[in-house]
Amino acid sequence: MQACPGPDRPTRAPAFAVPRGACDCHAHIFGPQDRFPFSPHRSYTPEDCTTDEYRDMLATLGFDRGVLVQGGAHGTDNAAMLDAMERLGPRIKGIAVLPPGTPLREREALHAKGVRGFRMSTVVSGGVGFDQLEALAAEAEEMGWHLLLHFHRSEELVAVADRLRRLRCHYVLDHLARIRADEGMDSPALATVMSLLDTGHCWIKLASLYRLSSEPYPHADMLPMIHHVVAARPDRMIWGSNWPHPIHTGPMPNDGDLVDLIPLWVPDAGHRHRMLVDNPQALYGFEPPPRQA
């Protein structure tokens, strides 16, 4: 069972100021283990990365809103995430890990607490895999939720693409569908992403792209791919820090440095506002931010 280091502490204040109402659409809460034990079926063991740390990280980066994604270390027990959401209030939404078959009444209770989707993964143990895609998609559609699809390799997207085209719910391709920079602009996976964006149900999350680069920070080899997808569908892009960066074996990024990549990835201010404010508001159902006086 892989032991994971924690994030690069303390979080550095970025030079780039995110707009009011900005949302970090991907982070995890782990533990504390004495209250929220890890799953015995997990494939990695993280440090405790708690609600208080997460709240302080968002404040340092300047984000008013966040989305917590159920981490693999907790399996299908979403208690730690739900506790954090309750403590932090409606500015935080959640993506749960649950197998299909959760009764409607329980899903409605989760919706009232701020859950807005299901996560599926081929990366971590103890979760829900793509063999249950259609069943979970039907339950997501019933709730007005979406699926968050977490691939181990981009080839998995190509293999499942025809099934995704038949879905009626929205879905997010996590971490740019794990397309590596060295796959190039002519890769089958990138062509698949572009065709799925045309369906109107697909969203792209730009998060933890340091895992996909062959170059050190600022990971310039990822720029052609990022610019390509953003130019095609700025209305379908969201951004996430991936704090506290579980299962990362390379140099641990500081989240302030990651925020400073945003204007490099998305030079157009209007597109940035969509990615950070408007698109998360539409996808997760946040209330509009108050107007500035």
C-alpha positions as CSV (number, residue, x, y, z in Angstrom):
1,M,0.0,0.0,0.0
2,Q,1.6,3.2,-1.2
3,A,2.4,5.9,1.3
4,C,1.8,9.4,0.0
5,P,3.5,12.6,1.2
6,G,1.4,15.6,2.1
7,P,1.2,18.9,0.2
8,D,4.0,21.4,0.0
9,R,3.3,23.5,3.2
10,P,2.7,26.3,3.6
11,T,0.7,27.3,0.6
12,R,2.3,30.3,-1.1
13,A,0.1,33.3,-2.0
14,P,0.0,33.5,-5.8
15,A,0.8,36.5,-7.9
16,F,-2.3,36.0,-10.0
17,A,-5.5,37.2,-8.4
18,V,-8.5,35.0,-9.2
19,P,-11.8,36.8,-9.9
20,R,-14.5,37.1,-7.2
21,G,-16.6,33.9,-7.0
22,A,-13.8,31.7,-8.3
23,C,-14.1,28.0,-7.6
24,D,-11.3,25.4,-7.1
25,C,-13.1,22.4,-8.6
26,H,-10.9,19.6,-7.3
27,A,-9.5,18.9,-3.8
28,H,-9.6,16.1,-1.3
29,I,-10.1,15.8,2.5
30,F,-8.3,12.9,4.3
31,G,-9.0,12.1,7.9
32,P,-8.3,12.9,10.6
33,Q,-7.9,9.1,10.9
34,D,-9.0,9.0,14.5
35,R,-12.4,10.2,13.4
36,F,-12.6,9.1,9.8
37,P,-10.6,5.8,9.3
38,F,-9.2,5.0,5.8
39,S,-10.7,2.1,3.8
40,P,-9.0,-1.3,4.2
41,H,-9.4,-1.7,0.5
42,R,-7.5,1.5,-0.4
43,S,-4.4,1.5,-2.7
44,Y,-2.6,4.3,-1.0
45,T,-2.3,5.9,2.5
46,P,-2.1,9.7,2.6
47,E,-1.3,12.0,5.5
48,D,-4.2,13.6,7.4
49,C,-5.2,16.6,5.2
50,T,-8.0,18.2,7.1
51,T,-10.9,20.6,6.7
52,D,-9.0,23.4,8.5
53,E,-6.0,23.0,6.2
54,Y,-8.3,23.0,3.1
55,R,-10.1,26.1,4.3
56,D,-6.8,28.0,4.8
57,M,-5.5,26.8,1.5
58,L,-8.5,28.2,-0.4
59,A,-8.2,31.5,1.5
60,T,-4.5,31.8,0.6
61,L,-5.2,31.2,-3.0
62,G,-8.2,33.6,-3.1
63,F,-10.9,31.1,-4.0
64,D,-14.4,31.8,-2.6
65,R,-15.7,28.4,-3.6
66,G,-14.5,24.8,-3.8
67,V,-15.5,21.3,-4.8
68,L,-14.4,18.4,-2.7
69,V,-13.9,15.1,-4.5
70,Q,-14.1,11.9,-2.5
71,G,-10.6,10.5,-2.2
72,G,-9.8,6.9,-2.8
73,A,-8.2,6.4,0.6
74,H,-11.8,6.7,2.1
75,G,-13.4,4.3,-0.4
76,T,-17.1,4.6,-0.5
77,D,-17.4,6.1,3.0
78,N,-18.0,9.8,2.2
79,A,-18.2,10.8,5.9
80,A,-15.0,12.9,6.0
81,M,-16.0,14.9,2.9
82,L,-19.6,15.4,4.1
83,D,-18.3,16.6,7.5
84,A,-16.1,19.2,5.7
85,M,-19.0,20.4,3.6
86,E,-21.2,20.8,6.6
87,R,-18.5,22.8,8.4
88,L,-17.7,25.0,5.5
89,G,-21.2,25.7,4.2
90,P,-22.8,26.1,0.8
91,R,-19.7,27.6,-0.8
92,I,-18.4,24.0,-1.0
93,K,-20.0,21.2,-3.1
94,G,-19.0,17.6,-3.3
95,I,-18.5,14.6,-5.6
96,A,-19.2,11.3,-3.9
97,V,-18.0,7.7,-4.5
98,L,-21.0,5.4,-4.3
99,P,-22.0,2.2,-6.2
100,P,-25.2,2.2,-8.1
101,G,-28.2,1.2,-6.0
102,T,-28.2,4.0,-3.5
103,P,-31.9,4.7,-2.7
104,L,-33.4,7.9,-4.1
105,R,-34.1,9.1,-0.6
106,E,-30.4,8.8,0.4
107,R,-29.4,10.6,-2.8
108,E,-31.8,13.4,-2.1
109,A,-30.3,13.8,1.3
110,L,-26.8,14.0,-0.2
111,H,-28.1,16.6,-2.7
112,A,-29.4,18.7,0.2
113,K,-25.9,18.6,1.7
114,G,-24.3,19.8,-1.6
115,V,-23.3,16.6,-3.4
116,R,-23.5,17.1,-7.2
117,G,-22.1,14.0,-8.7
118,F,-20.5,10.6,-8.6
119,R,-16.8,9.8,-9.2
120,M,-15.7,6.7,-11.1
121,S,-12.0,5.7,-11.3
122,T,-9.7,3.1,-12.8
123,V,-6.8,4.6,-10.8
124,V,-7.6,3.8,-7.1
125,S,-8.9,0.7,-5.4
126,G,-12.0,0.5,-3.3
127,G,-14.1,2.8,-5.6
128,V,-16.5,2.3,-8.5
129,G,-15.2,1.3,-12.0
130,F,-16.5,1.7,-15.5
131,D,-18.3,-1.6,-15.5
132,Q,-21.1,0.3,-13.7
133,L,-21.0,3.3,-16.0
134,E,-24.6,3.1,-17.4
135,A,-26.2,2.3,-14.1
136,L,-24.5,5.1,-12.2
137,A,-25.2,7.5,-15.1
138,A,-28.9,6.8,-14.9
139,E,-28.9,7.7,-11.2
140,A,-26.9,10.8,-11.8
141,E,-29.4,11.9,-14.5
142,E,-32.3,11.4,-12.1
143,M,-30.6,13.8,-9.7
144,G,-29.4,16.4,-12.2
145,W,-25.9,15.3,-11.3
146,H,-22.9,14.5,-13.4
147,L,-20.2,11.8,-13.5
148,L,-16.5,12.6,-12.8
149,L,-14.4,10.1,-14.8
150,H,-10.9,9.5,-13.5
151,F,-8.8,7.5,-16.0
152,H,-5.4,5.9,-15.4
153,R,-4.3,6.3,-19.0
154,S,-5.8,8.2,-21.9
155,E,-6.3,5.0,-23.9
156,E,-9.2,4.2,-21.5
157,L,-11.1,7.2,-22.7
158,V,-10.9,6.0,-26.3
159,A,-12.1,2.5,-25.3
160,V,-15.2,3.9,-23.4
161,A,-16.0,6.8,-25.8
162,D,-18.9,5.2,-27.6
163,R,-20.6,4.4,-24.3
164,L,-20.1,8.0,-23.2
165,R,-21.8,9.3,-26.4
166,R,-24.9,7.4,-25.4
167,L,-25.1,8.9,-21.9
168,R,-27.8,11.5,-21.2
169,C,-26.2,13.0,-18.1
170,H,-23.2,15.4,-18.1
171,Y,-19.7,14.0,-17.3
172,V,-16.3,15.6,-16.6
173,L,-13.1,14.2,-17.9
174,D,-10.8,14.5,-14.9
175,H,-7.2,15.7,-15.4
176,L,-7.7,16.3,-19.1
177,A,-8.5,12.6,-19.5
178,R,-4.8,11.9,-18.6
179,I,-3.5,12.8,-22.0
180,R,0.2,13.1,-21.7
181,A,2.2,15.8,-23.5
182,D,4.3,13.2,-25.2
183,E,1.2,11.8,-26.9
184,G,1.1,14.9,-29.1
185,M,-1.6,16.9,-30.7
186,D,-2.5,14.1,-33.2
187,S,-3.2,11.5,-30.5
188,P,-6.4,9.4,-30.7
189,A,-7.3,10.5,-27.1
190,L,-7.2,14.2,-27.9
191,A,-9.3,13.6,-31.1
192,T,-11.8,11.7,-28.9
193,V,-11.9,14.6,-26.4
194,M,-12.7,17.1,-29.1
195,S,-15.5,14.9,-30.5
196,L,-17.0,14.4,-27.1
197,L,-17.0,18.1,-26.4
198,D,-19.3,18.5,-29.4
199,T,-22.0,16.3,-27.7
200,G,-22.9,19.0,-25.2
201,H,-22.5,16.6,-22.3
202,C,-18.8,16.6,-21.8
203,W,-16.7,18.9,-19.6
204,I,-12.9,19.1,-19.1
205,K,-11.2,19.7,-15.8
206,L,-7.7,21.2,-16.0
207,A,-6.1,19.8,-12.9
208,S,-2.8,18.0,-11.9
209,L,-1.4,18.5,-15.4
210,Y,2.0,18.4,-13.8
211,R,1.5,14.6,-13.9
212,L,1.2,14.6,-17.6
213,S,4.1,16.9,-18.5
214,S,7.6,15.7,-19.5
215,E,9.1,19.1,-18.5
216,P,9.6,20.9,-15.2
217,Y,7.4,23.8,-14.1
218,P,5.8,25.6,-15.9
219,H,5.2,22.4,-17.9
220,A,5.2,24.3,-21.2
221,D,4.9,21.1,-23.3
222,M,1.2,20.9,-22.1
223,L,0.3,24.4,-23.5
224,P,-0.6,23.4,-27.1
225,M,-3.1,20.9,-25.9
226,I,-4.5,23.2,-23.2
227,H,-4.9,26.1,-25.6
228,H,-6.6,23.8,-28.2
229,V,-9.3,22.6,-25.9
230,V,-9.9,25.9,-24.2
231,A,-10.3,27.7,-27.6
232,A,-12.7,25.1,-28.8
233,R,-15.1,25.1,-25.7
234,P,-14.3,27.7,-23.1
235,D,-17.9,27.1,-21.8
236,R,-16.9,23.6,-20.8
237,M,-13.6,24.2,-18.9
238,I,-13.2,24.1,-15.2
239,W,-10.0,24.2,-13.0
240,G,-8.8,22.4,-9.9
241,S,-5.8,22.5,-7.6
242,N,-5.9,18.7,-6.8
243,W,-4.8,19.6,-3.2
244,P,-3.2,17.7,-1.4
245,H,-1.9,15.9,-4.6
246,P,-2.3,12.3,-3.6
247,I,-0.3,9.5,-5.3
248,H,2.1,12.0,-6.8
249,T,5.7,10.7,-7.0
250,G,7.4,13.7,-8.6
251,P,8.4,17.0,-7.1
252,M,5.4,18.2,-5.0
253,P,3.9,21.4,-6.4
254,N,3.0,24.4,-4.3
255,D,-0.6,25.3,-4.9
256,G,0.3,29.0,-5.2
257,D,2.6,28.1,-8.2
258,L,-0.3,26.2,-9.8
259,V,-2.6,29.2,-9.6
260,D,0.1,31.3,-11.3
261,L,-0.2,29.0,-14.3
262,I,-3.8,29.9,-14.9
263,P,-3.1,33.1,-17.0
264,L,-0.5,31.1,-19.0
265,W,-3.0,28.4,-19.7
266,V,-5.9,30.7,-20.4
267,P,-4.6,34.1,-21.5
268,D,-8.1,35.5,-22.4
269,A,-9.6,37.1,-19.3
270,G,-13.2,36.3,-20.5
271,H,-12.3,32.6,-20.9
272,R,-10.7,32.7,-17.4
273,H,-13.8,34.1,-15.9
274,R,-15.9,31.3,-17.5
275,M,-13.5,28.6,-16.3
276,L,-13.2,29.9,-12.7
277,V,-16.6,31.4,-12.1
278,D,-19.4,30.9,-14.6
279,N,-18.8,27.2,-15.6
280,P,-18.5,25.9,-12.0
281,Q,-21.7,27.9,-11.1
282,A,-23.6,26.2,-13.9
283,L,-22.2,22.7,-13.4
284,Y,-22.4,22.5,-9.6
285,G,-25.4,24.8,-9.0
286,F,-23.7,27.5,-7.0
287,E,-25.7,30.7,-6.3
288,P,-24.4,33.7,-8.4
289,P,-21.8,35.7,-6.5
290,P,-23.0,39.0,-5.1
291,R,-22.4,42.0,-7.3
292,Q,-19.6,44.3,-6.3
293,A,-20.7,47.7,-5.0
